[in-house]
Amino acid sequence: MVLVRMDDAALHGDLVVQAPSRAVVLFAHGNGSSRHSTRNRTVAAELRTAGYGTLLLDLLSEREERHDALNADHRFDIPLLAHRLVGAIDWLAEQPDTRGTPVVLFGASTGTAAALTAAAERPDRVLAVVSRDGRPDLAGDALEQVQAPVLLVVGGQDHEILRLNQGAARRLRAPHALHVVPDATHLFEDPRALAQVSAAARRWCDERLRAIEEERERQLETHGQ
């Protein structure tokens, strides 16, 4: 376990990095959840097998979580959650094992809106954004400011969330894709559906890294001529 200190809180997280990690996937859990989310942990484990580091982070302090459990004041506070993600991105940039490593933001539910907002604030550090059954519509104007490629994964039977994701996708200016998992319901409770989320996230991240490598090779060829 790590303790991520920032200006207004100290947050508990579980960081696993390999040497070297292709990128670090920072998970932004949804409303009422935490870094112990079984679904996020399942996805994180799959991504680690593909060479990605992972950071599952509580976006609220212990005191804030206790307050939120009673009043639900913080779980929809997108600016606060995004601020915490930005702090975590900056923290990763300072750690010896993750300094200089690209960051992928993986959001679920309200965590998606926070991830998109944070990506808009740190365009130079965020490689990509992935959403599982998220609420990108809550990101507001940040949708039009995000530069990182965005993958929205939604269950085919989660009709309202699918509609909200379709609307948000129309506002995105960055490269993006909407991946619908047929027959999947809200929260992706079926392990087979969740496996499709992991596979889609891995492909999305792989493609982004491949594009960076190809661009680097083109630049080397240009300078070598």
C-alpha positions, 0 to 999 in steps of 0.5 A, spaced: 500 500 500 502 507 498 500 513 501 499 519 496 499 525 499 497 532 496 495 539 498 488 537 501 488 529 503 492 523 504 489 517 500 491 510 500 492 506 494 495 500 491 500 500 486 503 495 482 509 496 477 513 492 473 520 494 471 519 497 466 512 498 465 509 500 459 504 505 462 501 506 469 493 505 469 490 509 474 483 507 476 478 512 478 472 508 481 465 510 481 460 513 486 460 509 493 466 504 491 473 504 493 480 501 491 477 495 493 472 494 487 472 487 485 471 489 478 476 494 477 481 489 481 479 484 476 481 489 470 487 491 473 490 484 474 489 482 466 492 489 465 498 487 469 499 481 465 500 485 459 505 489 462 502 495 465 503 498 472 496 499 476 494 504 481 488 503 485 486 509 489 481 511 494 479 518 491 476 520 498 480 520 505 478 516 510 474 522 514 471 524 507 468 516 506 465 516 512 462 523 511 460 521 504 457 514 507 452 518 511 450 524 506 453 522 499 456 529 498 462 527 495 461 521 490 458 526 485 463 532 486 466 531 480 471 537 481 473 534 487 474 527 484 478 530 478 483 534 483 484 528 486 486 524 480 490 530 478 494 530 484 495 522 483 498 523 476 503 529 479 505 524 484 506 518 479 511 523 475 515 524 482 516 517 484 522 513 481 519 507 479 513 511 475 517 517 473 516 518 465 511 513 465 505 514 461 499 514 465 492 511 462 486 513 466 480 508 467 474 510 470 467 507 472 461 511 473 462 518 476 470 516 476 469 517 468 467 524 469 473 525 474 478 522 469 476 526 463 476 532 467 483 530 469 485 528 462 483 535 460 488 538 465 494 534 464 494 533 457 501 532 456 501 526 461 495 522 460 496 517 454 489 515 454 482 514 458 478 508 458 471 508 461 467 502 464 459 503 464 461 510 466 458 517 466 462 521 461 456 526 461 458 529 468 464 531 465 461 537 462 465 542 458 471 538 459 469 533 454 471 538 448 478 539 452 480 532 452 486 531 448 487 523 449 484 518 446 477 516 449 474 509 449 467 508 452 465 501 454 458 500 455 453 494 456 448 493 451 443 492 456 444 498 460 440 502 456 440 509 459 448 509 460 448 507 453 444 513 451 448 518 456 455 515 453 452 516 446 451 523 447 458 524 451 461 521 445 458 526 440 461 532 444 468 529 444 473 532 439 479 527 441 479 520 438 474 516 441 470 509 440 464 507 443 465 499 445 458 496 446 458 489 450 452 485 447 447 483 453 452 486 458 448 489 464 450 495 469 456 494 472 458 488 468 456 483 473 457 477 468 465 475 468 465 474 461 462 481 460 468 484 464 473 480 460 471 483 454 472 490 458 479 488 460 480 486 453 478 492 450 482 496 455 488 492 453 487 493 445 486 501 446 492 502 450 496 497 446 494 501 440 496 508 443 503 506 445 504 503 438 502 509 435 507 513 439 513 508 438 511 509 430 511 516 431 518 516 434 521 512 429 518 516 424 522 522 427 528 518 428 528 517 420 527 524 419 532 526 423 537 521 420 536 523 413 
